[in-house]
Amino acid sequence: MGWAACNAIVGFVVGVFGGLIGLGGAELRLPYLVGVLRLGAHRAVPVNLAVSLFTILTAIPPRLAVAPGAALAPFLWGTIVIAIGAIVAAYVGASYLGRLSAGALGRLIFVLLVALGVALLVEAAVPFASDGLLPNLLWPRLAAGLLLGVGIGAISSVLGVAGGEVIIPTLAFGYGVPIVTAGSLSLMISVPMVVVGILRHATAGAYAERPLLTGLIVPMGLGSAGGATVGALLVAFAPAALIKAGLGILLILSAWKVFAKGQRREATLATKP
């Protein structure tokens, strides 16, 4: 089996989980891109963003059939301000990414992956049947959404992710959004944020290599699109909490195996004369 076909299969599997939960799936692709394909962190981040866009755009229509517009309408203002903050941070963060050393970026990605894995476990274990932790007043909710969006955009730009693991708990805990609706809103917030990040990386020449596009981004993106469609259609039937818990554990273990091993290898090399 060629690498393009393998990349498409990995994209499909990750896409199923992404469409099911409301994620771009980038967090699950990072260990594969870095640990298996041996892409450096600086190359893996823009690749991840590009593949995430395939997943997100494909998952939105079938998810809207599960969580229609009437379910989304009460939370649109909060969603809009979170998206604005995320877009600004993604624009700035994509420029800052190139200034980080490979070692520093690897350590930061490891910490964020573990944090997102923990967030998935919390999301699976804690019921989200509340009106949210934020005060039920318009302006405090808008201000909080803007600040939260900045944090989400910063994480997206550094990891090359759509940020669903952070967006979904933010909407559920902060605004009391039902979990299925939060997954759909998460995808909508992710679209402009990811597009901005891709444009910034494209300007910096991240997608200039043709083999990277034809052998990795396109086949993995198409596989992710197919998987996202299947996952989104399974939203009404699958045990989402169990899947989230499993994904959280997988994410933490994968991050530890790939990035912690890399840090130990760097430390060993640094001690050699």
N, C-alpha and C positions, 0 to 999 in steps of 0.2 A: 504494500500500500504506500502510495506517495505521500509526501508531507502535506500537499494541498488537500488531499482527501482526509488525512488525519486531522488537519486543522478544521475542516468542515464538520467532522464528527464531534470534535470537542466543542465547537461553536454550537452545534445542535443541542448537545446535552446541557451545556450551561444555559442556552437560550430557553429550554423548557423550564428550568428553575426560575430564570429571570422573569419570564412571562407569567408564571404562576404566582410569584410573590409580589411583583411590581418593581423589579430591579433591571439594571442594564447588564448585570452578570459579570462586570469587570473584576470584582474582588476575587471571584472564583477562577477567572482566566489568568490573573497575575502569576500565581505559582506555576502554571503551565508555561506561560511566556518566558518567565525568568528561569525556572528550574529545568524545564524540558528543552525549550528552544534556545536557551542560553542568550536571550536578548538582554542587553544591559537595561538598567532601570530607566535611563533616559529615552531609550528606544521603545520600551514596553509601554510607557505611559501614553504616548500619542496613538500607538496601535490600539490600545485598549479603548480609548475614547472613540476611535473610528468604528470599531466593531460594536461598541455599546449603542451607537446611533442606529445601526441596523436593528438591534434588538428592541429598542424603545419604540421606534416608529412602527414596527410590525405589531407590537403587543397592545398599543393603545386602542385600535378599533375593536378587537374582540373583548377587551376589558370593559369598554364603554357599554357593551351589550349586557354585561353583568352589573356594572354600577353606572346607570344612565345619568343623564344630565341633571335630573331632579335631585339625585342623591349628592351630586357634586356642588350644586349651586350655593348651599349655605356656607361653604368653606372657600369660595373663590377668592375673596379679598385677602385672606391669609395666604392662600396659595400664590397670589400675584406678588405680594410683597416679599415672600420667601424667594420667589424666582428672581426678582429684581436684585436682591442682595447676593444671590448665588451667581448671577451673571457678572456682576461687578467684580466679585472675588475671583471668579474663573478667568476673567480677562487679565487681571493683575497677576494672579498666581501662575498662569502659563508663562509669563515673561520671567518670573522669579525662578521658575523651575531650572532653567539652564544655568543659574548661578550656583546651584548646589553641587557639591562633589558627589561622585558615584557612591562613595561610602556613606555620606550623610543622607543621601536620598534613600539608599537601601535600608538604613536604620529607621528612617522616618516611615517608610512604607511598611516595615515590619510592625512597628508600634501601632500604626493606624489599622492594619489588617487584623491584628489581635483585638483591638478595640471594637472594630466592626463585628467581629465574630462574637464577642461578648454581647454586643447590642442585639444581635440576632437571637442569642439564647434568652436574653431578657424579654425580647419581644414575644418569643414562643411561650414563655412561662407566665407572663403577667397579663391578666385580662385587661382589655382596653375599653371597658364599658363605663365611661365617665364623660363629664363635660369638659375635661381638660384641666390642666394645672394653671393655665393663664387666667387672669381675671376676665370676667365676661363683659369687657368694655372694649369698644372698637379701637381706640387709639393705642392703649397698651398692647393689644394683640397685634396691631400693625407694626408698632415699633419693635416688639419682640420678634416678629416674623422677619423683619429686615435684618436684625442682628443675627438671627439663626441662619438666615440665607447666606450671609457673608461667611459664616463658619462652614456651611455645607459646600459653598463654592470653592473655598480654600482646600477642603479635603478632596474635592473632585479634581482640581487642577494638579494636586500633588500626586494622587494615586492614579489618575486617568480613569476615574470611575463616574458613573451616573449619580452615585450618592444615595441610592434608595434605602440602604441600611440605616442611614442617618435621617433621611427625609421622612420615612414611614414612622419611626418612633417619635419624631418631632411633631408630626401632625396628630398622631394618636395620643401621646402624652400631653402635648401642649394645648391642642385644640379640641380634643375629644372626638376626632374623626374615626368612624368605624374602619376596621382594618382593611376590608376589601376596597372601600372608597379611598383610603389613604394610599393603597397601592396604585390606584389609577391616577390620583393627583400627583403622586411621586413621579410617575412617568412624564406627566405634563410639565412639571418643574424641571425635569432633567433635560428635556429637548433643547430649549434655548441655551442652557448652561453648557451642554455638551457641544452644541454647534459653535459657540463662542470659543471654547477650548480648542476644537479642531481647527478653526480658522487661524487662531494664534499659532498653533503648532505648524500648520501648513505654511504660514508666512516665514517661519523659522527654518523651513526646508525638511521637516520631519517625514514628509511623504514623498520625497523626491526619488527614492529608489524604486524602480519598477518591480523588481522581484518581490519586494516587501508588499506591494499592492496586490500583484497577481497571485502570489503564492501563499500569502497569509491573510491580509485584511479582507480581500474579496471572498475567498472561500469560507473563511471563518465567519465573516459577516452574513453571508447567505445561509450558512448552517444555523447561525444564531437566529436569523429571521424565521426560518422554518420552525426551530424549537420554540421560539417565543410565541408563535401562533398556537402551537399545541398546548403550551403551558397556560396561556391566557384562557383557552377554552376549557381547561381543567379547573379553573378557579372555583367553580361552584361545587366541585366534587371532591377535591383532594384534601387530605388532612394537613392544612397549611402549617399549623403549629409544630407538628412532628417534623415536617420538612425543614422548617426554619431552624429547629434545634439541631438537626443533623447537619445542615449547612454551616451553622455557627461552629460546631465542633470541627468539621472538615476544614473550615477556613483557618481556625487557630492552629490546627496541626500542620496544615500546609505551609502557613506563614512561618511557623517555627522551623520546620524542616528545611525550607528553601533559604530564608533570609538569615536565620540564626547560624546555620551552617556556613553561609557566606561570610558572616562577621567573624566566626571562629577561624576561617581560613585566612582572612585578612590579618587577624592578630598573629597567627602562626608565621605568616610571611614577614610581618613587621619585626619579629624577634630574630629572624635569621640574619647573620652578618652579611 
